[in-house]
Amino acid sequence: MTQEWSDIDAYIVEHLAPPDPALDHALAANRAAGLPSIDVAPNQGKLLHILARMCGARRILEIGTLGGYSTIWLARALPADGALVTLEFAAAHAAVARANIENAGLAHLVTVHVGAALDTLATLDAAALFDFIFIDADKRNNPGYLTWALKLSHPGSVIVVDNVVRHGAILDAASTDRDVQGIRGFFDMLSRETRLTATAVQTVGSKGWDGFAIGIVT
Ligand SMILES: C[S@@+](CC[C@H](N)C(=O)[O-])C[C@H]1O[C@@H](n2cnc3c(N)ncnc32)[C@H](O)[C@@H]1O
């Protein structure tokens, strides 16, 4: 990561994602609870918020809650009668997230499920489809998450998948890193998937060199 990438992110955030009590509180509470600092950057959180609003999302699914930082950005995009379902493996992370979401005044819109997301996904109401899906959990399971995202979405739904570049590690076909292989498998699926029009974009910034994939269900 270069200092310039972080400095530019700081410049963007200063202009376009200024201090916000609920979001700042969430990051501070995450730090105090010892959660890893792997939430989306503020300008990326705002991008998720804008994307969800652009597609008029009323129901949002998030896979990978951590302390609820991206959850808050996304839930703020919902109408008053909207709903956000977020899935988190670690009970300790979910507890911090619930408190952060409550503090942000969004608890009435958000349900946090604890457990392995692949298990939880199988328990969700298959008829209650999502307009926007954000995949940001263990990357090794991205192929499985994409399969579920397609089951739980409808034509016009938007699917965003974070961390699909991993400092360029995805180019290594022989990588023994299961997360890298999960992303490679995910790209293979995307390249064949006719139900989704998708692309991916590299990013640099305060979180280093990475990228996200985005697709619209056709
Ligand atoms: C990158 S963090 C999510 C960051 C969050 N979306 C944000 O930007 O604020 C990934 C989260 O996925 C969770 N996770 C890992 N494996 C999981 C699994 N199998 N099912 C559900 N959550 C999982 C981790 O515990 C971690 O909290």
The ligand as a Tripos MOL2 file, in Angstrom:
@<TRIPOS>MOLECULE
LIG
   27    29     1     0     0
SMALL
NO_CHARGES

@<TRIPOS>ATOM
      1 C1        -14.6870   -8.6980    5.8800 C.3       1 LIG1
      2 S1        -15.6230   -9.0220    7.3030 S.3       1 LIG1
      3 C2        -17.1610   -8.2220    6.9440 C.3       1 LIG1
      4 C3        -17.0150   -6.7360    6.9490 C.3       1 LIG1
      5 C4        -18.3440   -5.9970    6.8900 C.3       1 LIG1
      6 N1        -19.0930   -6.3880    5.7000 N.3       1 LIG1
      7 C5        -18.0760   -4.5260    6.8490 C.2       1 LIG1
      8 O1        -17.6390   -4.0190    5.8010 O.co2     1 LIG1
      9 O2        -18.3010   -3.8560    7.8760 O.co2     1 LIG1
     10 C6        -16.0340  -10.7080    7.1140 C.3       1 LIG1
     11 C7        -16.9400  -11.2530    8.2040 C.3       1 LIG1
     12 O3        -17.4090  -12.5290    7.7430 O.3       1 LIG1
     13 C8        -17.4760  -13.3950    8.8390 C.3       1 LIG1
     14 N2        -17.4510  -14.7850    8.3740 N.ar      1 LIG1
     15 C9        -16.3780  -15.5740    8.1020 C.ar      1 LIG1
     16 N3        -16.7670  -16.7810    7.7160 N.ar      1 LIG1
     17 C10       -18.1110  -16.7770    7.7270 C.ar      1 LIG1
     18 C11       -19.1010  -17.7400    7.4330 C.ar      1 LIG1
     19 N4        -18.7810  -18.9720    7.0360 N.pl3     1 LIG1
     20 N5        -20.3950  -17.3900    7.5710 N.ar      1 LIG1
     21 C12       -20.7410  -16.1270    7.9630 C.ar      1 LIG1
     22 N6        -19.8420  -15.1760    8.2540 N.ar      1 LIG1
     23 C13       -18.5500  -15.5020    8.1350 C.ar      1 LIG1
     24 C14       -16.2700  -13.0260    9.6950 C.3       1 LIG1
     25 O4        -16.4530  -13.4590   11.0340 O.3       1 LIG1
     26 C15       -16.2360  -11.5160    9.5320 C.3       1 LIG1
     27 O5        -16.9320  -10.8970   10.5870 O.3       1 LIG1
@<TRIPOS>BOND
     1     1     2 1
     2     2     3 1
     3     2    10 1
     4     3     4 1
     5     4     5 1
     6     5     6 1
     7     5     7 1
     8     7     8 2
     9     7     9 1
    10    10    11 1
    11    11    12 1
    12    11    26 1
    13    12    13 1
    14    13    14 1
    15    13    24 1
    16    14    15 ar
    17    14    23 ar
    18    15    16 ar
    19    16    17 ar
    20    17    18 ar
    21    17    23 ar
    22    18    19 1
    23    18    20 ar
    24    20    21 ar
    25    21    22 ar
    26    22    23 ar
    27    24    25 1
    28    24    26 1
    29    26    27 1
@<TRIPOS>SUBSTRUCTURE
     1 LIG1         1 GROUP 0 **** ****
